[in-house]
Amino acid sequence: MSSEHFSIPPTPVTTPGQANPPKARAAEVLADKRTDAPETPDKEKDTDWKARQAESTVEANQGLLQAMFGKAKNSSANAQKINYQEVVTQLEEVLRKELGDENFSLDKLAAKTSGVEGEEDYWSPERTADRIYTGATGYFEAFKKQHPDLSEEEVLDKFLSIIAPAIDKGFDEAADILQGFNVFEGDIESNARRTQELVHEKLAVFREEILGTQGKEKDLIDDSQGEK
């Protein structure tokens, strides 16, 4: 994909009064980045506010879009930041609920993994996937303590059944945002898909390692009892 041009995919059809969902998500991201955003009207009284705001914000920020996605190197990193942030947001939501900690955040663990931001490959699929995986699985032991009545395999599968859909939802949310920016194609799309794939591969290995360790510990106990 050219570093200076992004093709514009067809815009999904929306019904009158509705915002294009990808554009709505994109507008929210742009609004967060703007420092000169105008004061918004009362959302309760203006039912069409979201639709108008979503469309106008994206159209009014072409300069910011160019800065974010106009160059190949910057566009890839910025897209991966959006992927990461959306996944972490979804993970924090489900784990905060499960762990009963309103102040729960994955930032502490993520900061300890895969290098320092600013390095050339910091936002590569491999490193981004590692931060997501490490952040999520780092709370397995805390989750296990919440379910002392379950076996190791049961609690592991319950944990994975909670975080895996959250991860996929995060990637879906990020794809909506990037589609709203009209840049979800080429390297940006393939990097997102590859990152998601790597996270699931790591989770599969994590499951095998946990259950494999459990099996080895059981064998050691059985052997020691047999020696007696």
Secondary structure as UniProt FT lines:
FT   TURN            16..17
FT   HELIX           21..33
FT   TURN            43..45
FT   TURN            47..48
FT   HELIX           49..59
FT   TURN            60..61
FT   HELIX           62..69
FT   HELIX           72..99
FT   TURN            102..103
FT   HELIX           107..110
FT   TURN            111..112
FT   TURN            117..118
FT   TURN            120..123
FT   HELIX           125..137
FT   TURN            138..139
FT   HELIX           140..145
FT   TURN            148..149
FT   HELIX           152..180
FT   TURN            181..182
FT   HELIX           186..227
//
